[in-house]
């Protein structure tokens, strides 16, 4: 009887925990100069009210993995450019962000 109870309790814990863990969602994008269209490397991209962040590479691309639900607000910052906010409504999240120079 004790073994049956332990097995049921473990099974219930596994089933209930799987309902509360969201699968990671991937937000991918590229940051460009609004006037020239050139890529911007080393731009800081982060989720507002979250800890997830990324820095664009030499190709201007970034990727952020999150378990937060949509919509999400991203902020993008880079010295020499005005800060930008972007709302990501749903997946697939392939976005292009244009920054205006100061």
N, C-alpha and C positions, 0 to 999 in steps of 0.2 A: 504494500500500500504506500509506504513511504517513497519507494522508487517511482511509482506511478505519479505521485504528487510532485516530486522533484522534476520529473520529465515534463509534466504539464506546465509547471511554473517556468521552466527554461524555454519551452516552446512558445509560451505566451509572451515572454520577454523579447524573444527574437522577432516574433511577428509584430508586436506593437512598436518596437524600435525602428523597424523598417518603414513604418508609415510616417515617421517624423523626420527622417533624414532625407533631404532633398538632393537629387543628383546634381553634381556641379554643372554650371552653365558657363559657356565660353563666350566672351565678348572679344571680338577681333576688330581691328581697325587700323587706320593710317591717319597721320596728322600732317597737314600740308599748309603752306603759306597761302592765304586767301588771295593775294594779288598775283603772285607768280605761279602758283600751283606746285612749287618745289616742295619736296619732303622736308620735314623738320625732325631732326634727330635730337634725342635727349629731352624730349618733352615729357613732363610728369602727368600721367593720366591716373585718376583715382575715382573710386566710388564714394559719393557723398554719404555720410553716415555709415561708413564701413571702413574696413582695414585693407581692403583689396586695392592694389595699385600696380602700376607698371611704368616703365620708362621706354620711350620709343627707341628703336635701334637705328642704325645708319640708313635703313630703308624706310624709316618713318613709321614702321608698323609696331603695334602693341597687341598684347593678348592678356586678358584678365579672366581668371576663373573665380566664380562665386557661387554660393548656394543661396543667395538672396533672391527673393521673388521680384518679378518685374511689375511695374516700371522701375527703372533705376536711373539715378542722375549721376552723370560723370562730370568731373571738372578736369580741365586741361590747362596746364601752366607751362610757360617757358619764358626765360628772360628775353626781353626785347619784343614780346608779344602780349596782347591783351588776353586775360583769362577768358576761357570759354566754358559754357555749360551745355551739356547735351543730355537729353532724356532718351533712354533706350527702352522702348515699349515692349519688345518681345524678341524671341529668337526666330530665325538666325540673326545674330547681332554682328553684322559686317558693316562697319560704319566708317565714313570719311569725315574728319573734323578739320575745318579750316580756321586758322588763327589769323587775326589781323595784327599787323605790326603796330607798335606804340607810336 
